Amino acid sequence: MINIRQAQKNDVSMLTHLARQTYADTFGDSMEPVELAAHLEANLSESHIELFVVDDVVLIAEFEGQMIGFVHFSDINIPVETPTSQSKELQRLYVRRDFQNRGIGSSLMDAALAHPLLKEAEYIYLDVWEHNSGAQRLYKRYGFEVIGERRFTLPSGLEGDFDYIMVRQGQ
Ligand SMILES: CC(C)(COP(=O)(O)OP(=O)(O)OC[C@H]1O[C@@H](n2cnc3c(N)ncnc32)[C@H](O)[C@@H]1OP(=O)(O)O)[C@@H](O)C(=O)NCCC(=O)NCCS
């Protein structure tokens, strides 16, 4: 049985390790090592994760005391044309590689959608790498639809692949 709970400040160190490892496992082969290191430093340092935990909502999945996944959501940051004040964003859904394909991502998504921040949202947005078909399948199962795309810019300033922007209603 997994346990899902809201992250606290004392989870930041372990959460940072999990986030960086899962990002590198998933996207590391698609970028140069120097770009990967710069991206992790610019987006997933301990200070970023602490801000996510304090300012946004992070729910953690645990199995036998180990942190095996998390979901992070917040007010909307994706630049969409007509966000309402009730628009929210699913920022990250990460499951440790050796625990994927066991329903943990779906359990985290269920918990996120049941949380008041997303339950009361008019629209929930997210973005996902165009080549991340596994994540896209999960999001489509939950009713997210692609409404646009934007180019991912690498830390060096080079243009990368596209991210799809997806949206669904809160309830
Ligand atoms: C995308 C991600 C969050 C999905 O998490 P997950 O725990 O693997 O998701 P689930 O197990 O709920 O669903 C994945 C698949 O496993 C299947 N599955 C679920 N429970 C299962 C079980 N008990 N036995 C076998 N398969 C199962 C699902 O049907 C689904 O099938 P599909 O690939 O055909 O769509 C995870 O792969 C991940 O963290 N990837 C790296 C980071 C990432 O890409 N995040 C999303 C973009 S930000």
The ligand as an SDF file (V2000), in Angstrom:
LIG
                    3D

 48 50  0  0  0  0  0  0  0  0999 V2000
    4.4060    9.7670  -16.3970 C   0  0  0  0  0  0  0  0  0  0  0  0
    4.4850    9.0850  -15.0340 C   0  0  0  0  0  0  0  0  0  0  0  0
    4.2540   10.1070  -13.9290 C   0  0  0  0  0  0  0  0  0  0  0  0
    3.3940    8.0170  -14.9380 C   0  0  0  0  0  0  0  0  0  0  0  0
    3.4800    7.4010  -13.6550 O   0  0  0  0  0  0  0  0  0  0  0  0
    3.2070    5.8620  -13.4660 P   0  0  0  0  0  0  0  0  0  0  0  0
    3.2300    5.5690  -12.0110 O   0  0  0  0  0  0  0  0  0  0  0  0
    4.0870    5.0680  -14.3410 O   0  0  0  0  0  0  0  0  0  0  0  0
    1.6780    5.8210  -14.0150 O   0  0  0  0  0  0  0  0  0  0  0  0
    0.6620    4.6200  -13.9350 P   0  0  0  0  0  0  0  0  0  0  0  0
    1.3260    3.3820  -13.4450 O   0  0  0  0  0  0  0  0  0  0  0  0
   -0.5420    5.0980  -13.1990 O   0  0  0  0  0  0  0  0  0  0  0  0
    0.2640    4.4640  -15.4730 O   0  0  0  0  0  0  0  0  0  0  0  0
    1.2790    4.1360  -16.4270 C   0  0  0  0  0  0  0  0  0  0  0  0
    0.9010    2.8580  -17.1730 C   0  0  0  0  0  0  0  0  0  0  0  0
    0.9550    1.7550  -16.3040 O   0  0  0  0  0  0  0  0  0  0  0  0
   -0.2690    1.0300  -16.3680 C   0  0  0  0  0  0  0  0  0  0  0  0
   -0.5090    0.4320  -15.0410 N   0  0  0  0  0  0  0  0  0  0  0  0
   -1.0530    1.0200  -13.9730 C   0  0  0  0  0  0  0  0  0  0  0  0
   -1.0960    0.1490  -12.9440 N   0  0  0  0  0  0  0  0  0  0  0  0
   -0.5380   -1.0020  -13.3960 C   0  0  0  0  0  0  0  0  0  0  0  0
   -0.2800   -2.2510  -12.8080 C   0  0  0  0  0  0  0  0  0  0  0  0
   -0.6160   -2.5170  -11.5380 N   0  0  0  0  0  0  0  0  0  0  0  0
    0.3150   -3.2070  -13.5620 N   0  0  0  0  0  0  0  0  0  0  0  0
    0.6510   -2.9610  -14.8460 C   0  0  0  0  0  0  0  0  0  0  0  0
    0.4510   -1.7690  -15.4580 N   0  0  0  0  0  0  0  0  0  0  0  0
   -0.1600   -0.8250  -14.7400 C   0  0  0  0  0  0  0  0  0  0  0  0
   -1.2760    2.0770  -16.7470 C   0  0  0  0  0  0  0  0  0  0  0  0
   -2.4390    1.5190  -17.3370 O   0  0  0  0  0  0  0  0  0  0  0  0
   -0.4870    2.8960  -17.7370 C   0  0  0  0  0  0  0  0  0  0  0  0
   -0.4890    2.2550  -18.9920 O   0  0  0  0  0  0  0  0  0  0  0  0
   -0.1130    3.0040  -20.3630 P   0  0  0  0  0  0  0  0  0  0  0  0
    1.3740    3.2310  -20.3470 O   0  0  0  0  0  0  0  0  0  0  0  0
   -0.5240    2.0620  -21.4170 O   0  0  0  0  0  0  0  0  0  0  0  0
   -0.8680    4.2850  -20.4140 O   0  0  0  0  0  0  0  0  0  0  0  0
    5.8610    8.3680  -14.8300 C   0  0  0  0  0  0  0  0  0  0  0  0
    6.1000    7.5360  -15.9450 O   0  0  0  0  0  0  0  0  0  0  0  0
    7.0170    9.3160  -14.6520 C   0  0  0  0  0  0  0  0  0  0  0  0
    7.2700    9.7890  -13.5590 O   0  0  0  0  0  0  0  0  0  0  0  0
    7.7600    9.5730  -15.7300 N   0  0  0  0  0  0  0  0  0  0  0  0
    8.9370   10.4040  -15.6510 C   0  0  0  0  0  0  0  0  0  0  0  0
    8.6040   11.8620  -15.3780 C   0  0  0  0  0  0  0  0  0  0  0  0
    7.5780   12.3660  -16.3430 C   0  0  0  0  0  0  0  0  0  0  0  0
    7.6540   12.1280  -17.5370 O   0  0  0  0  0  0  0  0  0  0  0  0
    6.5700   13.0850  -15.8060 N   0  0  0  0  0  0  0  0  0  0  0  0
    5.4840   13.6350  -16.6250 C   0  0  0  0  0  0  0  0  0  0  0  0
    5.8890   14.8430  -17.3470 C   0  0  0  0  0  0  0  0  0  0  0  0
    6.2120   16.1820  -16.2890 S   0  0  0  0  0  0  0  0  0  0  0  0
  1  2  1  0
  2  3  1  0
  2  4  1  0
  2 36  1  0
  4  5  1  0
  5  6  1  0
  6  7  2  0
  6  8  1  0
  6  9  1  0
  9 10  1  0
 10 11  2  0
 10 12  1  0
 10 13  1  0
 13 14  1  0
 14 15  1  0
 15 16  1  0
 15 30  1  0
 16 17  1  0
 17 18  1  0
 17 28  1  0
 18 19  1  0
 18 27  1  0
 19 20  2  0
 20 21  1  0
 21 22  1  0
 21 27  2  0
 22 23  1  0
 22 24  2  0
 24 25  1  0
 25 26  2  0
 26 27  1  0
 28 29  1  0
 28 30  1  0
 30 31  1  0
 31 32  1  0
 32 33  2  0
 32 34  1  0
 32 35  1  0
 36 37  1  0
 36 38  1  0
 38 39  2  0
 38 40  1  0
 40 41  1  0
 41 42  1  0
 42 43  1  0
 43 44  2  0
 43 45  1  0
 45 46  1  0
 46 47  1  0
 47 48  1  0
M  END
$$$$
